[in-house]
Amino acid sequence: MYKKLHEIIRQVDDKHVIFFEPCVADLLQTGLTEGPGGIDYNDRQAFSYHVYCLDVTKQGDPESDLICDIDDALLITSRFEEAKKKKFGGMMLTEFGALSNSTEGIQEIHRITGIADQFLQSWSYWQFKKYQDLTTAASPATTESFYDENGELEMNKVRALSRSYAQAIAGQPIFMYFEPTSADFQLDFKINTAIQQPTIIYINEDLNYPNGSNIKVTPANSLTWTSTSRNYYEFVTTSSTKNGTTITIEITKSLNWFSKFGRWLIKKISFSNK
């Protein structure tokens, strides 16, 4: 069926990416052998998959962190390895979440998005708002969305999902990491100097970097950067940067005077106890 649909769509649109997904009950392996367009369309097709921990409350939150640690990692790893082995083309975690605003729910968001970063996976959260969705499993149904039953925005979810990440990379990505508590971000990639477009990194200044941010690039002087608009940095190569160089971009938050004093005091106490 997927191949037939692909043929029909491509008669009128041969350029856009087509997403295809397995049966959601196929937890570890799918019945797919390739993308619907075959390898010739791997630049225009993407494997779509969902990740949900099986051990959850009626609100959708994890019952056991240990089980969800194993479950989430196993699901993402197995999907990634299958897509790589069968050459599905692109891939994206198109659905996860359906969580409450609780500590357990937020921890699950951190867990899944962190694993997704390890595999350099794009993702989208379920759901923005209920809109009387018939498929909602949580109780109450508004539990899954960004808004509670009174229409108030659940900021814990917004903050957990507002992660720094690379929107575009002028080369081959190697590693991406974001630590939600400290807001430390790191991107490693192998530069392709033939690409004229910039590497673009998104940060949420209000939620993660309220006092500003610090940027470090290694090797030094391999990139220059500008903030073209709020929450965005663009990085471009310098004339001295050689093609294929591995570059690291690190972004950390600037501390206010109270936090700086706290860190200084901790260092003083630690030094005096040695």
N, C-alpha and C positions, 0 to 999 in steps of 0.2 A: 504494500500500500504506500509506504514512504517513497519508494522509487517512482511509482506512478504519479504521486502528487508532485514530486520533484520535477518530473518531465513536464507536467501541465504548467507549473509555476514558471519554469524556465522558458516556456514559449513566449511569455510576456515580460519576464524580468530575469535577465541573466547576470545581473550585477550584485544584487543585495544578498546578504547572508541569510541562509535558511537554518533555523534551529530545529533540531530533532531530538526526541527524548525516548527513553525506554519505558516499559511498563513500570510504574512506581513500586510494584510489589517485587520486582527483580532487584533484590537488595545488594547482591555481590557481583553477579555477572548478568549481562543482558543477552538477549538473543540476536543482537546486531552483529554483523560481520564487517560492515563498513558504513560510511556515510551514504545517504540516499543518492548522491550524485557521483559516488566513486571518488578515487583519489584526485581526479582532474578538477574536482570542485572543492578541494580541501581548503582553499583560500576564500571560499564563499559558503561554507557550511560549518555549523558548530553543534557539538554534542551538549545537550541540556540535561542537567540532573538535579535532583533534590536531595537534601540531607536533613533528616530528623532523627533525634535519639528516640529509641523505642520505649525507654523506661521513664515515663513522664506522668505528672499529675493531670487532673482534669483541666487545669489551667495551661497545660503544655510545658510546664517547667520540669527540669530534671529531678527525678527521685534520688538518683545516685550520681555524684560527680564521677566516680570511678567508672561506672558503666558507660556514661555518656562520653567520657574521655576516650574509652576504647571504641565505642560505637561510631562516634563522629570521625575519628581518625581512620578507622577501618573503611567506612563508606567512601570518604574522599579519596583515600589511597587507592582503593580498588577501582573506583571510577577513573581516576587518573591513569593508572597502569593499563586498564583495558583500552582506553581511548588512545594511549600511546602505542600499544601493541597492534591494534587494529587500524591505526592511522585514520581516526575519525575526522581529522581537521582541527578546528578550534574547539574549545569547550568552555562552559561557564556554569557555575553553581547558580541556577536561576530561581531556586526557592529554598529558603530555610527560615527558621524563626518560629512564628506563631506562639510567642512567649509573652508572659506577663511582665509587669514593671518591677518584679521582685529582684532581690539579690541573686537568686538562683537563675532567673531568666537572663539577667544581664551577664552573669558568668558564662552562660551557654552562648550568648552572642560573642563574647570575647573569645571563647574556645573555638567556635567554628570559623570566625573571621581570621583568627590567628593561624589555623591550619590551612585555610584557603591561601593566605599570604605565603606560606611555606611552599605551596605548589603553584604560586603565581596565578591564582584563579580569580577572575572577576566574580562578583556575587550580587544578588538582589534579595532583599528581605521581604518576607510575608508577614504582615500586610500593612499597607499605608492606612486604610480606613475600612471599616466593615462593609458599608454599602449593601446591607442585607444579603451578604454572600451565603449561598446555600451550602457551600462545602466546608464552612468553618466548623472545626471540631471542638475548640476550647469552650469553656463555660465560665463566665458569660462570653458571648461571641466577641465583644469589644476587647477582650483580653489580648488578642493577637495584634491589634492595630497600634498606631501611634497615639490614639486618642482614647480616653476612658469614657465611661458611660455619660459623663457630664460634658463631654466635648473638650476636656482639658488635655493639652499636649503632654505626653509622658516623657519628660526630659531625660530620664535615665536611659531610655532606649535611644533617643536621639543622640545623646552623648556617646553611647557605646558604639553606635554605627557611624559616627563622624570620625573616621580614621584617616590619617594621612596616607596617601598612596600616589603612585605614578600613573598619570592618565595617558601619557605617551612617552616612549623611550626611543632615543635615537641610537639604537643598537640592539644587542641581545641581552635580555634581562637574565640575571644570575640569582639574585637574592633580594627579597624585600621583607622588611620587618617594621612593625609598629607596636610599641608597648603602651597600652591604654592609660595606665596610671601616670607614668612619667611623660607621656607623649613623645618619647624618643622614636625617631624614624631613621631607617637606613635603606638605601637602595644601592645595590652593586650591579653594574652592567658593563658589557664589552662594547666600546664605542664603535660606531660605523660612521666614519667621517664623510662618506658619500651622501649621508642623509642630511639634508639642509634644514629640516624642521627641528625645533627645539625639543628637549626632554621637558615634560610638564609635570609638576608635582602639585597636588592639591593638599592644602592644610585647612583646618577649621580654626581660624584665629580666635574667635570669641570663646569657643569651648575648650580648646587645647593650648592655645598660645596667647593668653590675654595680655601678657606683658611683653609680647614680641617673641621672635625666634632667632636662633643662632644657626648658621649654616657653615659646614665644613666640607670641603671637597678634597679628595685624595685621588691621584697626585695633585699637589698644590698647583694652581694656575692652569689646570687642564680644562677648566670650564669657567665661564663667566655667567652671572645670573642677574635677572631683574624680576621685580614683582609687577607684572603688567596689569593686574587687577587684584582686588582683595581676595585672599585665600589661595592665590596661585603664584607659583614661581616657574620661570622658564630658564633653562640652562642651555647654553650653546658652547661649542668647542672653540678653543683658541687656536691660533696658527701653529703653535708648537705641539699640539696633541697629535700623537701618532694613531693611525687606524689600528683597531684591535686592542687598544689600551683598556685595561680593566679600571673602571672609575667607581669610586664610592662617594655617595652623597649622604651626609648625616645632618639631620635637623633636630634641634633640641629647643626646649622652651627657655626664654629669658626669665630669670627669677626676680621677684620683687625684693625690696630691701630686707623684709622680715625673713624670707626664705634664705636669702644669702647669709644673713646673720646666724640663722639656725644651722646651716651647713658649716659655717666657720666655727661655731661653738662646739659642734659635734667633733670636728677635727681637733680642736684644742683639748677637749676632754679625752679623746682617744690617745692623743700624743702624750698627755700628762700621765696616763695610766700605763705607758710602756716602760 
